[in-house]
């Protein structure tokens, strides 16, 4: 199995920045995608950003220009740099590993954007 551990969440003021990290381990092989999702209470989990093994990026429209996903492939690390944070960014952020229909999720890290 693939194991994912997120870190870096916390409380930040609007306009501030955070960097989330995801460490992956286990059966990481083949063609897969890693990304970040978020879920607020009562809302559906949504894709924030993802990156393929070849380096192709995909962002939700709501975070384009503010968030940046990056990776250190040799260390199996994926990052999400979040700038210009808004209250609507408040959610639990989950790291995701995907290979076809197979999914692995981290435990999530809380991001709260509030004054």
Secondary structure as the mmCIF struct_conf table of DSSP 4:
data_model
#
loop_
_struct_conf.conf_type_id
_struct_conf.id
_struct_conf.beg_label_comp_id
_struct_conf.beg_label_asym_id
_struct_conf.beg_label_seq_id
_struct_conf.end_label_comp_id
_struct_conf.end_label_asym_id
_struct_conf.end_label_seq_id
STRN STRN1 UNK A 2 UNK A 7
STRN STRN2 UNK A 10 UNK A 12
TURN_TY1_P TURN_TY1_P1 UNK A 14 UNK A 15
STRN STRN3 UNK A 18 UNK A 26
BEND BEND1 UNK A 27 UNK A 27
BEND BEND2 UNK A 30 UNK A 31
STRN STRN4 UNK A 33 UNK A 39
TURN_TY1_P TURN_TY1_P2 UNK A 41 UNK A 42
BEND BEND3 UNK A 43 UNK A 43
STRN STRN5 UNK A 46 UNK A 52
TURN_TY1_P TURN_TY1_P3 UNK A 53 UNK A 54
STRN STRN6 UNK A 57 UNK A 59
TURN_TY1_P TURN_TY1_P4 UNK A 61 UNK A 66
STRN STRN7 UNK A 67 UNK A 72
HELX_RH_3T_P HELX_RH_3T_P1 UNK A 73 UNK A 75
TURN_TY1_P TURN_TY1_P5 UNK A 76 UNK A 76
STRN STRN8 UNK A 77 UNK A 82
BEND BEND4 UNK A 84 UNK A 84
HELX_RH_3T_P HELX_RH_3T_P2 UNK A 87 UNK A 89
STRN STRN9 UNK A 91 UNK A 99
TURN_TY1_P TURN_TY1_P6 UNK A 100 UNK A 101
STRN STRN10 UNK A 102 UNK A 105
STRN STRN11 UNK A 109 UNK A 113
#
